[in-house]
Amino acid sequence: MMVLWSERGGVVPETGDDGEAAEVLTTLLGCPPEMLDVSLDQLRTLVVVHVTGTAQRAARALGREQSSVQKQLDNLNKTATRLVGEALVVKQGRGKDFLFTPTGEEVVALARQTLLSWTDGLHRSRRRVGSTVTFGTTEFTVQFLGAVWPMLREDFERRGVHLNIEHVRTRDLWRKLDGKKVDLVCGSFAAEHSRRPVLDYDFLEWHRERVALLTNLAPRELPGTPVTADRLPGLPLLAPTAGLLAQFLSRWYGPDYRGVLHVIADIDSLNYGLNLLTTQLLHGCLLTTERVADAALDGRLPGQGLRKIDLADDYQPRLEIVTGIFARKGERDRYAPDHPLNLLWNAFADATPTRTVPGVLPG
């Protein structure tokens, strides 16, 4: 079947209407040469300038010289002036953001849509063909991929399949997956104790664990007995600004948990919090996972001089950290069993420590 593009950007299959097909063909062949000379690279530059405001900031984002960005803008302005009689962007003075004309705003919108459509289409094709599989992983779950990759490497290399690994922060797991930036992702979330989570994704559970405290407080300040829910608000706490552990605190103490707890520092990364404690710059407690706490005590992470304190069982709801592999719901079913996405998923299923009969929660 012959396929043509319509003026509105849609695909028009040839239906036997010679008049319609001829009209579309005439329009395509009549495209102004100046328009055909505009490249996707120029359109990307225009959109980046629109987002950042200036050629200097756009050049920094693109990793180019400012003169290169300015030259592309000048060429686009000349082309637009010849085609419609109006430039796209206008300088407003040193240090000020560019002013985009009505034509410029319209072209930016079209360029953004075009670039995103091309990118999404290429990703779709790569996923369908299976030439590239993108796996997202947090800093602490990359080891799970390392556990299964040796079994797949030879087959992937023989078939020319490229495994792309992307670092994903816990707070971005769902956004990356929903936005089709990754095909599979390994990460963690907060779930209630001994309850199978209900998710809008295909999910393969890898393991569960509780959270604990790491502290540099002396035993006389904080004994080694489990910390109860009413005791935690009185302890000096290094609190996460967002992410998985913030979910625990929010569900235990409400959205305004920072007003309930005695927060002595905001931390946006685990290592930053660990270093604050190990260097004795601050004296307090850090909420973390049991595995991370054990790794710190074993010397695999910063943790010299710290103690691990368990949490009591009176926190409501009772929460655990559930770690596993996620895929978009039903996507794997659209591919053949030997598609790289399914091969990777099956390798995880065979290697997971919590292999169980479907529907039965591991003990």
QUITAVEN-V690953 format. One line per field, one symbol per residue. ss: DSSP state (A for helix, B for strand, O for the rest). phi: phi as a letter, one per 30 degrees, with the letter a starting at -180 (. if undefined). psi: psi as a letter, one per 20 degrees, with the letter a starting at -180 (. if undefined). A space follows every 10 residues. Layout:
# QUITAVEN-V690953
ss->???
phi->???
psi->???
This chain:
# QUITAVEN-V690953
ss->OOBBBOOOOO BBBOOOOAAA AAAAAAAAAO OOAAAAOOOA AAAAAAAAAA AAOOAAAAAA AAOOOAAAAA AAAAAAAAAA AAAAOOOOBB OOOOOOOOBB OAAAAAAAAA AAAAAAAAAA AAAAAAAAAO OBBBBBBOOO OAAAAAAAAA AAAAAAAAAO OBBBBBBOOA AAAAAAAAOO OOOBBBBBBB BBOOOOOOOO BBBBBBBBBO BBBBBOOOOO OOOOOOBOAA AAOOOBBBBB OOOAAAAAAA AAAOOOAAAA OBBBBBBOOA AAAAAAAAOO OOOOBBBBBA AAAAAAAOOO OOOOOOBBBB BOOOOOOOBB BBBBBBBBOO OAAAOOOOOA AAAAAAAAAA AOOOOOOOOO OOO
phi->.dbbcdddjc ccddcjdddd dddddddddc eeedddddcd ddddeddddd ddjbdddddd ddibdddddd dddddddddd dddbibdcbb dckeicddcc dedddddddd dddddddddd dddddddddi dbbcccbddc cddddddcde dceddddddi dccccbdbde dceddddddi dbcbbcabad bdeicddcbd bdbbdcabac cbccbcdded dbdddedddd dedccdbccd dajddddddd ddbjecdddc dcdcacbcad dddddddddi dbclbbdadd ddedddddjd beadicbcbd cdccdbddcb cccacbbdei ddddcdecde dddddddddd cddcdbdejc ddd
psi->pppqprhjir poqpjinhgg hhggggggij pphhhhiprh gghgggghhh ghhrhghghg hikrqhhggh ghggghgggh hhgijprgqp qjrpiqqqpp rghghghggg ggggghgggh gggggggghk hpppppqrhj jhhhhhhihh iigggghhik ppopppppqh ijghghghjk hqhqqpaqrp qqpjppqoqk qppopgrqrr rrppqjqqhh hnrjqpprhi hgiiqopopq hraghhgghh hgjrhkhhih rnpiqpqjqg hggghhghij hqobqpprqh ggghhghiji rpjpjqqppq qrjjpproqq oppapqqppi hhiiqqhjqh ghggghgghh ipikprppip pq.
